[in-house]
Amino acid sequence: MGGVSLLAATGIIMTQTNCGQMTEPAPSEPAEDPKKTEATSGEKTAQTTAASSNGQDWPVWSGNGDGNLYSPEKGIAEGFDPGKFKKGTEEIDMGTTTNVKWVAKLGSQAYGNTTVANGKVYVGTNNESPRDERHIGDRGIVYCFDEKTGELIWQLTVPKLGAGKVSDWE
């Protein structure tokens, strides 16, 4: 595993919550070495770049919590191209990407910071593109993806917050 990826301009994604209904629970597995994971980015998709080895976790806003938004990682790709859609679909043609490891379709809004820890990538979004047909309608979602493959491990579905100061810009 490795490296810290670049952040796409149109979507910074992460939210955390402790309520709701979790689906597709991940099996128990031993903790991975926290020095061997990489951060991720978003542009209405979570996109992970191919980068150097020995990456570090990005577990909180700003990376390590010191507020500097700085990664000491070396050998990070200086840029990436998120690629183009396959004709007539909403699926990215991975052959048209540069420095992108995997892509995952998210909802129409994304909030906060992508979090990466122990080989998992956590992103928060809404339910505009439901993955679990048991949970339809306007909801908040936290996805957990496998850092290496982008495979969905589980999702947490929670009711939408009421309108007011905190909302999803609808």
Backbone hydrogen bonds in HBPLUS format (Angstrom, degrees):
<---DONOR---> <-ACCEPTOR-->    atom                        ^
c    i                          cat <-CA-CA->   ^        H-A-AA   ^      H-
h    n   atom  resd res      DA  || num        DHA   H-A  angle D-A-AA Bond
n    s   type  num  typ     dist DA aas  dist angle  dist       angle   num
A0014-MET N   A0111-TYR O   2.11 MM  97  5.24 144.1  1.22 151.3 150.3     1
A0021-GLN N   A0157-THR O   2.91 MM 136  5.33 166.5  1.93 154.1 153.8     2
A0157-THR N   A0021-GLN O   2.90 MM 136  5.33 173.1  1.90 144.5 145.6     3
A0023-THR N   A0155-GLN O   2.82 MM 132  5.51 167.1  1.83 169.0 173.5     4
A0155-GLN N   A0023-THR O   3.23 MM 132  5.51 157.5  2.28 135.6 141.8     5
A0036-LYS N   A0033-ASP O   3.02 MM   3  5.70 156.8  2.07 128.8 130.2     6
A0041-SER N   A0047-GLN O   3.02 MM   6  5.21 149.9  2.12 138.8 148.1     7
A0047-GLN N   A0041-SER O   2.89 MM   6  5.21 152.3  1.96 122.4 131.7     8
A0043-GLU N   A0045-THR O   2.79 MM   2  4.86 141.5  1.93 130.2 143.0     9
A0106-LEU N   A0044-LYS O   3.30 MM  62  5.69 155.0  2.37 150.3 143.0    10
A0046-ALA N   A0104-ALA O   3.07 MM  58  5.21 147.1  2.18 134.5 143.2    11
A0104-ALA N   A0046-ALA O   3.15 MM  58  5.21 128.4  2.43 128.9 142.1    12
A0048-THR N   A0102-TRP O   3.25 MM  54  5.58 149.0  2.35 140.5 149.1    13
A0101-LYS N   A0048-THR O   2.09 MM  53  4.90 167.6  1.10 169.7 171.5    14
A0058-TRP N   A0116-VAL O   3.01 MM  58  5.01 148.4  2.11 132.0 142.0    15
A0116-VAL N   A0058-TRP O   3.09 MM  58  5.01 162.9  2.12 115.2 120.5    16
A0063-GLY N   A0060-VAL O   2.85 MM   3  5.34 146.6  1.96 144.5 142.8    17
A0081-ASP N   A0098-THR O   3.12 MM  17  4.84 157.4  2.18 125.8 131.5    18
A0098-THR N   A0081-ASP O   3.04 MM  17  4.84 155.5  2.10 134.5 136.7    19
A0093-ASP N   A0084-LYS O   2.84 MM   9  5.86 177.4  1.84 167.2 166.3    20
A0086-LYS N   A0091-GLU O   2.70 MM   5  5.73 164.0  1.73 178.0 176.1    21
A0089-THR N   A0086-LYS O   2.99 MM   3  5.54 150.9  2.08 149.4 144.8    22
A0096-THR N   A0093-ASP O   2.88 MM   3  5.67 167.2  1.89 126.9 131.3    23
A0097-THR N   A0094-MET O   3.26 MM   3  5.31 167.1  2.28 106.5 109.7    24
A0115-THR N   A0122-TYR O   3.09 MM   7  5.13 170.8  2.10 149.3 152.3    25
A0122-TYR N   A0115-THR O   2.77 MM   7  5.13 173.0  1.77 163.1 165.6    26
A0117-ALA N   A0120-LYS O   3.04 MM   3  5.45 153.8  2.11 148.7 156.9    27
A0120-LYS N   A0117-ALA O   2.94 MM   3  5.45 155.9  2.00 120.0 127.7    28
A0147-GLU N   A0119-GLY O   2.92 MM  28  5.09 167.9  1.93 141.0 137.0    29
A0121-VAL N   A0145-PHE O   2.87 MM  24  5.04 158.2  1.92 145.4 150.9    30
A0145-PHE N   A0121-VAL O   2.81 MM  24  5.04 167.5  1.82 149.3 152.9    31
A0123-VAL N   A0143-TYR O   3.06 MM  20  5.36 154.3  2.12 141.7 149.6    32
A0143-TYR N   A0123-VAL O   2.82 MM  20  5.36 164.7  1.84 163.5 165.0    33
A0125-THR N   A0141-ILE O   2.93 MM  16  5.30 157.8  1.98 147.5 153.3    34
A0141-ILE N   A0125-THR O   2.88 MM  16  5.30 161.5  1.92 155.6 150.6    35
A0127-ASN N   A0139-ARG O   3.14 MM  12  5.32 121.5  2.50 146.5 147.0    36
A0135-HIS N   A0132-ASP O   2.92 MM   3  5.74 163.6  1.95 127.1 131.9    37
A0140-GLY N   A0158-VAL O   2.88 MM  18  5.12 163.3  1.91 153.1 156.0    38
A0158-VAL N   A0140-GLY O   2.89 MM  18  5.12 166.1  1.91 149.4 152.5    39
A0142-VAL N   A0156-LEU O   2.93 MM  14  5.04 150.5  2.02 141.4 149.6    40
A0156-LEU N   A0142-VAL O   2.80 MM  14  5.04 155.9  1.86 146.2 154.5    41
A0144-CYS N   A0154-TRP O   2.92 MM  10  5.37 151.8  2.00 167.3 160.4    42
A0153-ILE N   A0144-CYS O   2.74 MM   9  5.53 167.9  1.75 160.5 163.0    43
A0154-TRP N   A0144-CYS O   3.40 MM  10  5.37 155.2  2.46 133.9 139.7    44
A0146-ASP N   A0151-GLU O   2.82 MM   5  5.27 156.4  1.88 147.9 155.4    45
A0150-GLY N   A0146-ASP O   2.77 MM   4  4.99 151.4  1.85 143.2 150.2    46
